[in-house]
Amino acid sequence: MKKSLILSLITLIIVLLLSHCTRREGDWDDIIQLSTKTAEFNAIGDSVIITTNGNWWWINGISLDDSVRLNFEGVNVLSDQYKIDSDSYVVERRDPNTLFIKLDANPKKTLRILKIFLEAGDYFDAVTITQKFQ
């Protein structure tokens, strides 16, 4: 009887411990906390300022339709201020909590999708801009 009670108590303790460990190792909470993750731009060009509550993040990639850019030569994405220019867009980290995004006019006859991929340690997020066409 005593052995059975001890075994039951140990089993109960193990079950309770395991049930409270629902978070997998490596999972991070949203430490960027974007003010918005999407925006819709008009066809003639537009811009948006997105704020963050977290300040320890960086841009790790940008895609415009089928073109993906992962290398930002001459840009230190770990700094608090930088600008990434292309022929069609400007993505600028103005300070630790401000992301500015600008798209030129959409010359295509289809929607244009710009995605800015953000990273903060093991947490990943993205901002998606959809631009109308004329």
RADATA-V167828 format. One record per backbone hydrogen bond with DSSP energy under -1.0 kcal/mol. CO is the residue of the C=O (numbers start at 1). NH is the residue of the N-H. E is the energy in kcal/mol with one decimal. If there is no record, write none. Layout:
# RADATA-V167828
co->CO nh->NH e->E
co->CO nh->NH e->E
This chain:
# RADATA-V167828
co->1 nh->5 e->-2.1
co->2 nh->6 e->-2.1
co->3 nh->7 e->-2.3
co->4 nh->8 e->-2.2
co->5 nh->9 e->-2.3
co->6 nh->10 e->-2.5
co->7 nh->11 e->-2.3
co->8 nh->12 e->-2.4
co->9 nh->13 e->-2.3
co->10 nh->14 e->-2.4
co->11 nh->15 e->-2.5
co->12 nh->16 e->-2.4
co->13 nh->17 e->-2.4
co->14 nh->18 e->-2.6
co->15 nh->19 e->-2.2
co->16 nh->20 e->-1.1
co->24 nh->27 e->-1.8
co->29 nh->31 e->-1.3
co->32 nh->53 e->-1.1
co->32 nh->54 e->-2.4
co->33 nh->53 e->-1.2
co->37 nh->128 e->-2.8
co->39 nh->130 e->-2.6
co->41 nh->132 e->-2.3
co->42 nh->45 e->-1.0
co->43 nh->106 e->-2.9
co->46 nh->103 e->-2.5
co->48 nh->101 e->-2.6
co->50 nh->99 e->-3.1
co->51 nh->35 e->-2.5
co->58 nh->119 e->-2.6
co->61 nh->117 e->-3.0
co->62 nh->69 e->-3.5
co->63 nh->115 e->-2.9
co->64 nh->67 e->-2.3
co->67 nh->64 e->-2.7
co->69 nh->62 e->-2.3
co->72 nh->75 e->-2.3
co->75 nh->77 e->-1.1
co->76 nh->79 e->-1.9
co->82 nh->93 e->-2.5
co->84 nh->91 e->-2.5
co->88 nh->104 e->-3.0
co->89 nh->86 e->-2.0
co->90 nh->102 e->-2.7
co->91 nh->84 e->-3.2
co->92 nh->100 e->-3.3
co->93 nh->82 e->-1.8
co->95 nh->98 e->-1.5
co->97 nh->52 e->-1.7
co->98 nh->94 e->-1.6
co->99 nh->50 e->-3.3
co->100 nh->92 e->-3.0
co->101 nh->48 e->-2.3
co->102 nh->90 e->-2.3
co->103 nh->46 e->-1.6
co->112 nh->131 e->-3.2
co->113 nh->65 e->-2.8
co->114 nh->129 e->-3.5
co->115 nh->63 e->-2.6
co->116 nh->127 e->-2.3
co->117 nh->60 e->-2.6
co->118 nh->125 e->-2.1
co->119 nh->58 e->-2.1
co->120 nh->123 e->-1.7
co->123 nh->120 e->-2.5
co->125 nh->118 e->-2.8
co->127 nh->116 e->-2.5
co->128 nh->39 e->-1.7
co->129 nh->114 e->-2.7
co->130 nh->41 e->-2.8
co->131 nh->112 e->-2.2
